[in-house]
């Protein structure tokens, strides 16, 4: 099972928050055949999200350092997809198509574009995000899973 994770979902694997338990339960169903695909942008976004949680006092700095260390330890296990020129061009096309009438942002367009292009070489079975706005766009192309939504 190949899950494409955006950063809002990826964070839930390293910081216990709403949806973390549901996400872990979902992934355990496919533990023997699990691929987690991510955009290389997720690494930067992950740091930003975790360190913002420190600034906003959602977590202590020591816990953030632990989360970042575990994330770095696992990074090589993810199917990491590089945001290259093709991804960027496709993201611009998504924006031209969708943004005139809907609120598709830059990073969301890049995440979605990465998943769409990845799907051409290794089928993405499910797009995972807790971002409701991105979820609606991803649902146009993929089966989706929002770990924060009640089953």
LINNOR-V313201 format. One line per field, one symbol per residue. ss: DSSP state (h for helix, s for strand, l for the rest). psi: psi as a letter, one per 40 degrees, with the letter a starting at -180 (. if undefined). A space follows every 50 residues. Layout:
ss = ???
psi = ???
//
This chain:
ss = lsssslhhhhhhhllllllhhhhhhhhhllhhhlssssslhhhhhhhhhh hhhhhlllllhhhhhhhhhhhhhhhlllssslllhhhhhhhhhhhhhhll lllllhhhhhhhhhhhhhhllllllssslllhhhhhhhlllllsslllll l
psi = hhhhhidddddeeehhaheddddddddddfdefhhhiiiedddddddddd dddddefdiidddddddddddddedeeighhhhadddddddddddddddd eighiddddddddddddddddhhhdhhhiehdddddddeddiiihheehi .
//
